[in-house]
Amino acid sequence: MSHSVMSSSLRLELDPDSGRVTAVRNLARDLDLLSSRPAHSPFRLELNEVGTVEDFVDFACEPLADGLRLTWQTSHGITLSSDIVVRGEDIVFGVSAANRGTATIDRIEYPILDGIGRLAGAGRDELAHTHAAGMLFHDPLDLLAPDPDNQRRLRFSVYPEGFSGSTMQFLAYYGRGRGGFFFGTEDAAKSLKAFSFDKQGDALRASALHKASRPQAGADFTPGYPVVLAPLTDGSWHEAADRYRAWALKQPWAQAAPRSAWLREQAGICSFGINARYNRAAWLDEIHRMAGTPVFHILGPNWANWGHDYHNHIPRRHDDWFPTTFDTDNLATIRRNGDYWAPFEFDLLGGYAPEFAEPVLESRMVHDQSERTLSDPNAVRFPFMCAGTEYWHDFHVERDARLVADHDPDALYYDISVSNLMLQCLAPDHRHAPGAGTEIAELFTAMYRDTGAAMADAKGGPVPAGTEVISELFMDTFDYYQARAEAGPYAPFEAAVFRDWIIDGRAETIPLFTYVFGERAPLRMDGWAKLSAEAGDLFYWTAARVVLNGGLFELNYEFSALEDLGDRTDDPAEHYYRFDDRHYAIDPRKAAFVGEVARARTGPANRFLAHGRMLPAPKLDAPPVTLPYYSYNIGKGDPLYDSKGEMTVPSALATAWQHDGQSIWLIANLLAHEQEVRVDDRPVVVPGRRISVIEQ
């Protein structure tokens, strides 16, 4: 007879001989999560000296007042125990490893929910995931395939990690409109962990992997947070996000903080990567003209005195950064237009040359090379510097304070930064114990805090800092972040592993991070847009999605040229990336839509987008449209470079926002002509390629 734990809404059943979870039922919705009996161990231990341990020599189960205690004795002197208890309608898992041997516990994977099947049936089952700040996968039982090498990043999705991992601590599997299951952790202490949702055989599997903060021979390991299994009754990603938000907004890193007013309220669009070293004033003028609002320009990285490009040239010492080489006409043009700017920095990368005495090698992070499949392989290849060293902490503070003192930028931008990497450093002589998670995260937080204070002293006021990608743990550190996922097939990087599914409509990006954290979140920059006619009309879908989801639409010039302005061209020999010398003009239709997007961002919708809360989007009925794209703004070695195709999308988009007790719909028409659409069954006429604000 099986053991069971039952809340008001969930029932969990366990095999009496092994402790495997054999059934999970949503009592409120009569839904079973598991459709087949699990074939694997109820846990996985990773021991540094042995490898993976799944077997046990003894198992016991004893009742608790509100649940069960499971105990497994392994042959390596480790006793693993789990308290599975009821908390309201939820069921909560704890896990602890008592070590009576000499092995080193590196991580524990538990609980493992194996044998997951369909819920509402084909066409209605969905997986909501926090990868790329929000992904939705349709019919995951059909979509996913076994992925032992973690190519799709779902077998292990590292948290906190914004590039190829989990930006928040939950996922949800549900039948749309039918109900389902929430699976996540409640960890305020910044521990390194990973979430798994993958396919094994013919069924799906979910698990949580817990990384020891200080792995030591003979040491115990008890993750200091619960794993939560909760019921969903509506069956939507909004319901799962609301469930998570109720916990997350109470955490220290999610508290409301002052935000830059000009960034949220005045900037209509942004540009990214325009050449900083050479005169591009004519293009800066043209972008300002087409926007018709202030523009935020993140200039390219080639302003440093030496190196700092996209061909592995990285400053190696203090003197490689200064004196800078900013083109003065560029900066003067930005100021004359009333625009804003930030210099681009490779935030945590330190080059090395043996002829210089600075302790670069001694101050680099040391990663576990065997863990490359846990994250993007570059997470252990990049020459990341450790905030837990006196040298790099002081270097970071002094460099950026001097940059602000010398040039008075409006903001700073940090590329390949703290949300790109695994929070782990195994160096034995840094100002932290070798390990992962909390202590490492706190050292980076302190470095950014001290840098921000030094920059504020230099400027006489706060200097907004931005970063590449985001995770929730660093929300209070940054004012804005660059993302690419809402650019669809135009962009590489964080959503590229799902690009084929996105194009085919089997997966989509969703504004999950924005929905959960609202105005407390840093401002998202996205779009990866080019203004040429050749780039294709999927441009309009990208631009509209970014602004309707509360973001700042981005024109990007990292891996390809600025569009020609008459006889003025962007010389690839002067750029920090050697792009192909192609010549495209600005499409005037796209230029006009840039102005439409900028006016939507700064106009009547601004207080909702800048300071409001996103609501579930209204139901929109609009005919589909098939739009072409050409992806040439990608590194030439990338397999996505120079790819062309079409994507079928709705011809109109809609989102909903609330602020100070008022709510609006934002509706964008992607077609060149007026059309009538139905929004929550109401007929609405939207002018061609316009964004309408409708008060509710």
N, C-alpha and C positions, 0 to 999 in steps of 0.2 A: 504493500500500500504506500502511495506517495505521500510525502510531506507537503504541507501547503501553508501559505501566508496570504491572508485576505484583508484588503482594505474595503472601504465603502464602495469602491469603483473598480478595483483590480483583484484578480486572484492569480497567485503564482503557485505552481506545482513543481516539486523537485523529486528527482529519482532518489529512493531511500538508500541505495547502495553507493552512490557516487556524489550526490549533491548537484548533479546537472539540472539546469532549468529545463523542464519538459513541457510546460504549458504556461502561457500568459494570456489571461482573458480580460478584456475590457467589459466589465459587467454592465455598465451603463448602455453600451452599444452592441452587446452580443457579438464581439469581435475577438477572434483568436489570432495572436501574433505568430505563433508557431504552427506550422502545418505538417512538420515531420519531426521524428524523434532525433535529438542531437546525437551526432556521431563522435564528437570530440570531448576532450577533457573539460571539466568545469572551470579550469584556470590554466594559465601558463606562467611559469616562473622563468625569468632569464637570470642565470647565474654566470658571472664573468668567467669562472674557471671551467664550467661544465657546458654552458649553452642553455637550450630550452629544456625545461622540466615540466612534464604534464602528468606524470604518473604519481601515485601515492601508495603507501603501504597500509594505511588505516584511515577510516572515515567515521565520523560520529556526528550525530545531530541531536540537539537538545532544545527543549522549548524555552522561550523567553516570554515575559509578560505580554509583549506586543509583537512577537515574531519567533524567529528561530536563530540558533547559533550553529553554524557548520564548522567542522574542524577536520583538516586533512593533515596527516603526518607523511612527509616525504622521506625518501631514503638518504637525503643530504643533510639531515639534522635540522630541517626547517619545518615548523608547524604553521600552516596557513589557516586562518580562521576568518569567518565572515558572519556578522550579525545582519540578518535581513529582517527589517522591522517596518511596521506600519506607521505612517505619518499622515494623518488625515486621509485623503483619497489616494495618496502616493504610497509606493513601496520603495524603501531606501536600503541600499547595500553599503555596508562598511567592509573593509578588508584589512588584515594585519598579518605580518609575517614575523614570527619569533624564531630567531636564529640561534640554534644550540651547536652549530658546527663552525667550520672555518670558511665557508663559501661567502662570496660577495653578491648580495642581491642587487641587481641593476634595475629590474623593473618587474612589475606584476601586471598581467592582463586578466582583468576580472571586473564585473561579471561578463560571461560570454553567453550571448543569446543566439543559439544556433538553430537552424531549421525554420527560419522566417519565410513565410509564404505570402500569398495574396491577401488583401483585405477586402476592398470593395470590388475588385476585379479589374481586368484589362481596360485601359482607358481612363481609370479613376485613381489608381494608386500613385502616390508621390512621395519622394524623399526630399525634405528640406534640409539643407546643409549650410554651414557658415563659411565654407570655402569661398574665397574672393569676396567676402562680406555679404554673400548670399547667393546660393544656387538652388535650383529646383530641378529634380530629375523625375521624368515621367516614366511610369511603369518600370521601376528598377529591377523587378524580377526578370523582365525581358531584356532590359537595357544592359545590365552589368554582366560581366564575365569574370571567371577566376583570374586574379591579377596578383600572382605571388611576388612579382617584382615591384608592385605598387606604382605602376606607370600612371594610373589614373588618380593617384593620391587619395584614394578612399579606403584602401586596406589599412593604412596608418595615416591619419590626418593630424599632424602635430599641432598642439596648442601651447602657448600662443604664437601664431605664425600667420602672417597675412599674405604671403606670396604663394605658398603651396600647401597650406594647412588650415587650421580652424581659427577663425577670428573671434569666436565666442565658444561657450562650453556646452553646446547642445546640438542635437539633431532631432528630426521628427519623421516618422513613417506613418502615413495615414491614407485612408481612402477619402477622396475629395467629397465633402458633404456627408460622409458616413461616420467618421471618427477614426481614432488611431492611437498612437503611442508617442510620448515624449521621452527622450533618453538624454541625460546630461549629468553634469557634476555641479557642485556648489562650492567653489574654491576661491576664497578671497585672498589666498596667500601666494598666488602667482607660481604655483608648481608647474613643472613641465609634465605634459601628459599627451596622449593621443587618443583620438576616437576612430573607431573602425566601423564601416558599413560596407561590406563587400559580399561577393558571391562565392560559395563553396559548394561544388557539385551543382545540384539543381535548386538549392535554397540560398537564402540570404543569411547574413550573420552580422550582429552588432556586438561591440565590446568597448571597454575602456581600458587603456593601458596607462599605468602609473609609473613614473620615472623616479627612482630614488634621488633625493636631493644631494646626499653625501654617501655614495656607495663605499662601504668599507668591509673588509673581511670580518666575518663573525657578527656584523651589526644587524639589528632588527630593522624592519621597515614597516611603517604604518602611514599610509597617505592620510593627511589631516582633513579630509573632506568626504562627503557622501556621494555616491552615485544614485541618481534619482530616476525612477521609472514612474511615469505619470500617464493618466488617461487623457485622451483628446476626444471631445464629443462632437465638435462641429466638422472637423476634417478640413483644416486649412493651415497654411503656414502662418497666417496672422494669429491664429489661436495659439500655436506653439510659441510664437514670438511674444505674445502677451503673457503667456505662462512664464517665460524666461525673464521678461522685463520686470515682473513683480519682485524677483530676487535681485536681478542685476543692478537696478537703480539704487539699491541700498548699499552697494559696495563702495569702498573708499575711492577707487579709481573711476567711478562713474558719477561722482558728485558734480553738480553744476559749478562751472568755473567761468571767469570773465573770458569773453571771446572778442576777437578783433571786429570792431564795427565796420571799418571800411571794407574788409574782406567779405563779410556776409551781406552788407547792405548796399555797397556802392559798385563793386566789381560785377560787370555783366557777363564777361567771359574771361578766359585766361589763355595765354600762349605758353608753350613749353619748349625749351631747347633752342631758341633763336640764338645765333652766334653772338657770344659776348665779347670776343676779342676784335672782331672786324665790324666795320660800319654797316649796319642794317637798318639805319634810321628810316629809309623810305618805306620799308615793310612795316616798321612799328607805326608809322603814320597811317598807312593804309589799313591796318588792322583796327586802329583806333577809329578811323573814319567809318568803317563798315559796322563796328559795334555800336557807335553812337552813345556809348557809356564809358566810364573808366574801365580799363583793361588791366589785368594782373599778368605781368610777364615774368616767368621763371627763365632767366637767361641760361644758356648752355654752360658747360663746365670748363671751357677753355680759357678762363680768365686767370688761372693760376700762373705764376711765373715760370713753372716747369711742369710738363706732363699734364695730367688730368684730362684724359680723353677716353674714347671708347676702344682703344687698342692696347689696353693693359699698361698704359703709362700712368702711374700713380705717384703723387708727391711723396718724397722719401724723408723729408725733414722740414723743419720750420722754414728755412730759407727757400724751399721750393714753392711756397705759397705766395710770398711777398718779395718785392712789390708786385702788385697785380697788374693785369694787362687789359682791363676793361676799356672798350672803346668809349671815349668821352662823348661822342655824338649820340651814341645809343642812349646813354644815361640822361643826357640833356633833352633828347626828344621825349623820353618817357616823362620827365618832369614837366616839360612844356605842355604836354597833352593832358596833364592831370592824371596820368596813369600811375601804376605801382609796379615795383619790381623786387625780385629776390635773386640772389646768386645760387647756383646749383653747386652742391658739394657731394663728392663721394664720402659720406659721413664717417664711416668706420673703417675705411680701407687705408692701410699704411704700406707704402712701398719701402723697399729696402735696397741699400747699396753699401757694400762693405767699407767703402772709403769714408763714410760718415759715421760719427760716433754715437748718434742717438740710438737708444735701446729699443729699436722697433721689433726685432725678432722676439726679445724677451717679453714684450708687452702684447703680443698677439694672443688671441683666443686659441685654445687647444681643444679640438673636437674629437669625438670617437669616430674614426674613419669607418668602422664597421656599421655605423648607423646611417649610412647614406640613403638607404631606402626609406627611412622614416620621413624624409623631407626631400626637397629639391637637392640633387647632388651638389649644386653650387654652395649650399649652406655649409658644407665642410671644406670647400675648395677655396673660397674667397679668403684673402688675407685680412680677416677681421681683427680689429684691435679691441682689447678688453678694457672696459670701463673700470675694472677692478685693479688697475695699475696706476700708480701715481703719475707716471709719464703720460699716459694717454688721457687721463682725466684732465690734467693741467694743460696738455697740448690742445685739447678740444675747447676748453674754456678760453685760453689765450688767443687761439686762432680766430674764433668767431667774434670775440670782443674787439679784436683789432680790425677785423673786416667791417664791423659796424662803425667803429670810430673813424676809419679811413674813408668810407664810401656812403654811409647813412642809407643803407637799403631799407625798404619797408618791411621786409621779412627775410627769412632764410629758408632754404630747401635742402633737406638731407636725403640723398639717394642711397640705395642699398644700406638701409638703416636697421634699427633695432627690431622692426617687425618682419624683416627679411630672414632673420637667422634663428637658429635654435638657441634657447637660453641655457647654454651649457659651456663651461670652460673647465678643462681638466688640468690646467697648469698648476703645479704644486707650490709656486712661489709668488702668486698674486695675492691681493688683499681679500681673498675669499678661500674657503675650502674647495678643493677640487669637486665639482659636481654640477648640478643643474637647478634651474628654477628660481626659487624665491630670492636667494642671496644675490644671484647674478642680476635678476630683474631690478632689485633695489639699487644696485650699484649703477646701472644704466640710468635709472630714474634720477639718482643723485647727480650724475654727470650732466644730464640735460637741465636739471633745476639750477645747478651752479652756472652752467653756460648761459641760461636765460637771464639770471641775475646780473652776470657780467655784461651781457649785451644791453640790458636795460640801463645799467649805469652809464654805458658808453653813449647811448642814444638819448637818455633822459626820459625813457618810457619803455613799455613792453615792446619786444620785437617778436611778432608771430613766427613760430617755427612750423615747418611742414615736413612731411616725410613720404617716402614711397610705401604704399600699402599701409595697413593699419591692423592692430589687434586691440581688443577692448582694454587690455592692461595699460596701454599707453595713450588712451583717450585724453587724459588730463595733461599730457606732456606736449601735445601738438595741436595746432589750430586748424590744420588742413592736411590732406593727404592726396597723393596721386594714385589713381586706380585706372585699370584698363578694361575691366570685365564688361562694362556697359557699352563698349565700342564694338562688341560683336566680332565678326571675322576680320575687322580691320586691324586688330591689335594682337601682339604676342603676349607672352608672360602669364599672368596668374590664371586666366581662363583658357589658355591655349590647349590644355590637356582635354578639354571638353568641346573644342571648337567644332568638330564634326557633328557632335550631338546638338550643339546650339544651332548650327546651320540647318540641320534636318528637323528642328523643332522637338527633339527628344529631351532636351534640357534647355534651361533658360536661366539667366541671372535675375535675381530679385533683390529689392532694396531692403534686405533683412537687417543689416547693421543700422541703417538710417531709421527704420521702423522701430527697432528696439530702443535706441538711445535718443532719437529725436534731436532737439537743439543742443543736447549735451555732447553730441558727437562732433568731432572735427569735420570741417567742410570737405566734401569729396570733389576732386577734380577728375573728370573722365571725358572720354570721347575720342581721343587719338585721331582727330579729324584732319583731313586734307581738303583744300578748297578747289581742287581741279575738277573739271567735268569728268575727266578720266576715272576719278576715284569712284564714281557711280552714285546713284541716288539713294542707296542705303544710308548715306550721310544723313538724310533727313530723319530717319528712324533713330539713329544714334543721337543726334543733337536733341531731338525732342525728349527721348528717354532720360537723358542726363538732367535736363532742367526740370522735367516733371517729377523726377525722383529727388529733387532738392539739391542737385549738384551744380558745379560750375563747369560749363562746357569748355573743352580744351582743344585748341589747335596745336598739333604736335609737329616738331621739326627736328627730331633726333636722328632718324635714319634716312631722311630724304630731304630734298631741297625745298626752300621757300618757293612758292609759285612765282613765275616771271612777272615783272612789272615793266611792260614794254620791252625796252632793250636791257633792262637791269636783270641780272641773273645771279643766283646764289652759287658761288664758286665752291665745288667740292674740295678743292685743294686747301681751302681756308677752314674747312669744318673739322670738328673733332671726331667725326666718323666719315670714312671715305665712301660716300654713297655714289651710286651710278649717276652720271651726268645726264639727267633727263630734263626736259623743259616743258612744263605745263603752265597754262595761264589760270588766273582766278576765274571761276565760273560765277558770273554775276548773280545767278539765281541762288547759289550757295551763300554768296556774300550778303544778299538780302535776308536770308534765313538766319545768318549769324546775328544780324541786327534784331530780328524778331525774338531770338532766344535771349539776347542781352536785355531787351526791353521787358520780356517776361520775367526775367530773374530780378530786375531792379524796380519793376513797376508795381501794380496793385497786389501782386502775389508775393511781394518780397517779405513782408512781415510773417507770412505763413511759412515760406521756404527758409527764411533766416532764423526764425525764433519759434516756429510752430512744431506741431507733432503730426506725423504722417498717420493717416487713417487707412483702413482697408479700401482698396480702389473700388469705385463703382463698377457695376457690370456694364460693359461696353459692347454694343453690336455695331460692327463696321465691316464692310467687305474686305477680304484680304487683298494684298497687292504684292507682286513679285518684283523686287528691286535688285539691281546689279551692284556688285562691289569689286574693287580692285585693290589688293593689299600690297602696296609697294613701299610703305613706310615701316619696314621690318629689316633687321640685319640680314645681309646677303647670305650668310651661312645658315640661316634658319630655313627649315623645309617649308614654312608658310610664305616665304618671300616670293613676290610676284604672282601670287595666286589670285585667280579670278573666279567669280561665280555669281549665283543669285540666291536670294533668301526671301521666303514668303513670310510676310508680317502683316498685322492688322493695318489698315489704311488710316486709322486714327488711334490715339492713345489717350488714356485718362487716369488721373490719380486724384486723391482727396487729401486735404490738409485741414488742420484745426489750429486756431490761435485765439486766446482770450475769449473763449466761448463762441466764436464764429468759425464756420467751415466753408470751404470752397471746393469746387472741382476745377482741375486744370485739364483742358482738352486740347490736343494737338491734332491738326489735320495734316497728314503727310502728302496729300495730293495737291497738285497745282490748282485745282478747281474747287469751288465750294461743294460741300456734301452735307447731307443730313445723316446723322448717326443717332442711335438710341442709347441713352445713358440711364441706367436703372429704369429702363422702359419708358423714358421720357425722350421725345424727339428734340434734337439739338442741331441747329444749323451752324456749321463751322466754316469760315472762309478758307480759301485755298492757302495752304502753308502758313497758317496762323495758329497761335496759341491763345485760347480763350480762357478767361477767368470767370467762373459762374458761381455766384454766392448762393449758399444753401439756407 
